[in-house]
Amino acid sequence: MIVPGSSSQALSAALAAETGLPLATPTYDRFPDGETLAGVPEFDADHAVVVAATPSNDAYVELLQLQDAVREAGAESVTTVLPYMGYSRQDKAFKHGQPVSARAMARAVSTGTDRVAVVNPHEPGIAEFFDVPCESIDAADRLAEPLPEDLSDPLFLAPDEGAVDLIDSVRDGYGRGETDFFEKTRDLDTGDVEVTPSDAPVTDRDVVVADDIIATGSTMSDAVEVLLSRGAARVFLACVHPLLVGNAFTKLSRAGIDGVYGTDTLERSVSSVTAAPAIAEAVETGV
């Protein structure tokens, strides 16, 4: 039985349709003091698939409660699907005295589950932080589906070398085009990111820039402006996890984008394609 977290209800419904597994209807409550309570009053199954993106601290608490609730309701085994794993960008201690937050979260999640599946974790090594078997799911090829069919001599660009595999997946899903990447450097003290364009020609070409996460939109906005200044015909953005915090969408629109596409690992207005088929394969094979 699929058990959705409150941030993953549409994705869970799509996953239920994809797999044929029944969908539970959890309850999500909040007490006057701010504490939350997630329950599964209708749960009745031997195996639970808890699907819960964790974009906030509350979402993590809710996930831990759902894991415990299905055990209490009789589940003999639990699979936890993290469509989006919060804190995944803190995969190491960048300064002395800082925590490895991704490791701390992974250890907490491991206490209530038998296995884990994470969709496009920011760093592949995060899977090793879990104390139970963990599989990384690649849903990047799903981003090809909402792209216009008439892209002209398309160039698929990753924002840095670390996202080359992801951009290859998007291009392969689309079926044609070249791939390349920007050079990106980040100041660890200020958080400022500098983007340096690649040498790939973009004049009169349609360009698709894809990454695992779009958060504030600042890096992507810079990339769009550079590409348009070099003569790109159209620029489209695609990401697995459309976090889009604050005024991110406005910044991207002002930069001149022609479209933004994301999956439903985070359910946003730009979530134009579901990651359910990629997740279903992992769920059906037992992760």
C-alpha positions in Angstrom: 0.0 0.0 0.0 1.3 3.4 -1.0 1.3 6.0 1.8 1.8 9.6 0.7 3.4 12.4 2.6 1.5 15.7 2.5 4.1 17.1 0.0 3.8 14.1 -2.4 0.1 13.5 -2.8 -0.1 13.9 -6.6 3.1 11.8 -7.2 1.8 9.1 -4.9 -1.5 8.9 -6.8 0.4 8.7 -10.1 2.6 5.9 -8.6 -0.5 4.0 -7.4 -1.9 4.2 -11.0 1.4 3.1 -12.4 1.9 0.1 -10.1 -1.7 -0.9 -9.3 -1.0 -0.7 -5.6 -3.7 0.7 -3.3 -3.4 4.2 -2.0 -3.7 5.0 1.7 -5.3 8.2 2.9 -3.2 9.5 5.8 -4.2 12.3 8.1 -2.0 15.3 8.7 -2.8 17.4 11.9 -1.1 20.1 13.8 -1.5 20.8 17.5 -1.7 24.4 18.9 1.9 24.2 20.2 3.1 23.6 16.6 3.7 19.8 16.9 2.5 17.7 14.0 0.7 14.4 13.9 0.6 12.2 10.8 -1.5 9.0 10.9 -2.8 6.2 8.7 -6.1 5.2 10.2 -7.1 3.1 7.1 -3.8 1.3 6.6 -4.2 -2.5 6.3 -1.3 -4.1 4.5 1.8 -6.2 5.0 4.0 -3.8 3.1 4.1 0.0 3.1 5.6 2.2 0.5 5.9 5.6 2.1 6.4 8.4 -0.5 7.4 11.6 1.0 9.4 14.5 -0.3 11.3 16.4 2.5 11.6 20.0 1.5 11.2 21.2 5.1 11.9 20.2 8.7 8.2 19.5 9.2 8.2 17.2 6.2 11.0 15.1 7.8 9.1 14.8 11.1 6.0 13.8 9.2 7.9 11.1 7.3 9.3 9.6 10.5 5.8 9.6 11.9 4.3 7.9 8.9 7.0 5.2 9.0 6.2 4.6 12.7 2.5 4.7 12.0 2.5 2.0 9.4 4.6 -0.2 11.6 2.2 0.3 14.4 -0.7 -0.5 12.0 0.9 -3.9 11.2 3.2 -3.4 8.3 5.9 -6.1 8.2 8.1 -4.2 5.8 8.5 -0.6 4.8 10.0 1.0 1.7 10.6 4.7 1.9 10.7 6.7 -1.3 12.3 10.2 -1.1 11.3 12.0 -4.3 13.2 15.0 -3.1 15.7 14.7 -0.2 16.1 17.8 1.8 19.5 18.7 3.1 21.1 16.6 0.3 23.3 19.5 -0.7 25.0 19.4 2.8 26.8 16.2 1.9 30.0 17.1 3.7 31.2 19.5 6.4 32.2 22.5 4.3 33.7 24.3 7.4 35.1 23.0 10.7 32.3 22.3 13.2 29.5 21.9 10.6 27.4 18.8 10.4 27.1 16.5 7.5 23.3 17.1 7.4 22.5 14.7 4.6 24.1 11.9 6.7 22.2 12.9 9.8 18.9 12.9 7.9 19.7 9.5 6.2 20.4 7.9 9.6 17.1 9.2 11.0 15.1 7.9 8.0 16.9 4.5 8.2 15.5 3.8 11.7 12.0 3.4 10.4 12.4 1.6 7.1 13.8 -1.6 5.5 15.0 0.1 2.3 15.1 3.5 0.7 14.9 4.9 -2.9 16.0 8.5 -3.6 15.2 10.3 -6.8 18.2 12.0 -8.3 20.1 12.8 -5.1 22.3 15.9 -5.4 25.4 13.7 -4.8 25.3 10.0 -5.6 27.4 9.2 -2.5 24.4 10.1 -0.3 23.1 6.6 -0.8 26.0 5.4 1.4 24.8 7.5 4.3 21.7 5.2 4.9 22.0 2.3 7.3 19.6 0.2 5.1 19.8 -0.6 1.3 19.4 2.5 -0.7 18.9 2.9 -4.5 19.3 6.1 -6.5 16.5 6.5 -9.1 17.2 8.6 -12.3 14.1 10.4 -13.4 16.0 12.9 -15.6 14.9 11.4 -18.9 11.3 12.2 -17.9 12.2 15.9 -18.5 12.4 15.3 -22.3 8.7 14.6 -22.5 7.4 18.2 -22.0 10.0 19.8 -24.2 8.8 21.2 -27.6 9.1 18.7 -30.4 10.4 21.3 -32.8 13.7 22.3 -31.0 16.1 23.7 -33.6 19.5 22.1 -33.6 19.2 21.6 -29.9 22.0 22.0 -27.4 21.6 20.4 -24.0 23.7 22.2 -21.3 24.5 21.2 -17.8 25.3 24.0 -15.3 28.5 22.3 -14.3 30.5 19.1 -15.0 28.9 17.3 -12.2 25.6 17.3 -14.0 26.8 15.8 -17.2 25.2 12.4 -16.6 21.9 14.2 -15.9 22.0 16.2 -19.1 22.9 13.1 -21.1 19.8 11.5 -19.7 17.6 14.4 -20.8 19.2 14.5 -24.3 18.8 10.7 -24.6 15.2 11.0 -23.6 14.6 13.6 -26.3 16.4 11.6 -28.9 18.7 14.1 -30.6 21.0 17.0 -29.9 24.4 17.8 -28.5 25.5 18.1 -24.9 27.9 20.4 -23.1 28.3 22.1 -19.7 29.1 25.4 -18.1 31.9 26.0 -15.6 30.5 26.9 -12.2 32.3 28.0 -9.1 30.8 28.8 -5.7 32.2 31.1 -3.0 31.7 29.0 0.2 31.6 32.1 2.4 29.1 34.2 0.4 27.3 31.4 -1.5 27.7 33.5 -4.7 28.0 31.4 -7.9 29.9 32.4 -11.0 28.9 30.8 -14.3 31.3 30.7 -17.2 29.9 29.7 -20.6 31.2 26.7 -22.5 32.7 27.1 -26.0 29.8 25.4 -27.7 28.2 27.6 -30.4 24.7 28.6 -29.5 23.8 31.2 -32.2 20.3 30.5 -33.6 20.0 27.3 -31.7 17.5 26.2 -29.1 19.2 25.5 -25.8 17.9 23.4 -22.9 19.7 23.9 -19.6 19.0 21.1 -17.1 20.0 20.4 -13.5 18.8 18.3 -10.6 17.5 21.3 -8.5 16.5 24.8 -9.3 16.3 26.6 -5.9 16.7 30.4 -5.9 17.0 30.6 -9.7 20.0 32.9 -9.6 22.5 30.5 -11.2 20.0 29.6 -13.9 19.1 33.3 -14.6 22.8 34.1 -15.1 23.1 31.1 -17.5 20.0 32.2 -19.5 21.3 35.8 -19.9 24.7 34.5 -21.1 23.1 32.3 -23.7 20.8 34.9 -25.0 23.6 37.4 -25.2 25.5 34.9 -27.4 22.6 34.6 -29.8 20.6 31.6 -28.6 17.2 31.4 -30.3 15.3 30.0 -27.3 16.3 28.9 -23.9 14.3 26.3 -21.9 15.1 25.2 -18.3 14.4 21.7 -16.9 15.0 20.3 -13.5 14.1 17.1 -11.7 13.4 19.0 -8.4 11.7 22.4 -9.0 12.3 23.9 -5.5 11.8 27.4 -6.8 12.0 29.3 -3.5 11.1 32.9 -3.0 11.1 34.9 -6.2 12.9 32.3 -8.3 10.3 32.1 -11.0 10.2 35.8 -11.4 14.0 36.0 -11.8 13.9 33.3 -14.4 11.1 35.0 -16.3 13.0 38.4 -16.3 16.1 36.6 -17.7 14.1 35.7 -20.8 13.4 32.0 -20.5 10.9 30.4 -23.0 9.8 27.7 -20.6 10.5 25.9 -17.3 9.8 22.2 -16.8 10.1 20.1 -13.7 8.9 16.7 -12.4 6.5 16.2 -9.5 9.2 15.1 -7.0 8.3 18.6 -5.7 4.7 19.5 -6.6 4.9 23.0 -8.2 3.2 24.9 -11.0 6.0 23.9 -13.4 5.7 20.2 -12.5 4.7 19.2 -16.0 5.7 15.5 -16.0 5.6 12.8 -13.3 8.5 10.8 -12.0 6.2 7.9 -11.2 7.3 5.6 -14.0 10.9 5.8 -12.9 9.9 5.2 -9.2 7.5 2.4 -10.1 10.3 0.3 -11.6 12.3 0.5 -8.3 9.2 -0.2 -6.2 8.1 -3.2 -8.2 11.6 -4.7 -8.1 11.8 -4.3 -4.3 14.3 -1.5 -4.6 
